Amino acid sequence: MEPFKSEVEGRVFNADNDVSKQSQQLSNLILQRPDSILINAACPPG
């Protein structure tokens, strides 16, 4: 929603419970040097 919609870029990644894929996605994201990273664990132990 505005006023943030035009000021914020967001991306969503889903590794489908594949730990290796999730780790690679996170590493690639960190290399892009974003201003922030939000992680939503799909399971309570996560």
PyMOL commands that set and color helices and strands:
alter all, ss='L'
color gray80, all
select helices_A, chain A and resi 19-31
alter helices_A, ss='H'
color red, helices_A
deselect
rebuild
show_as cartoon
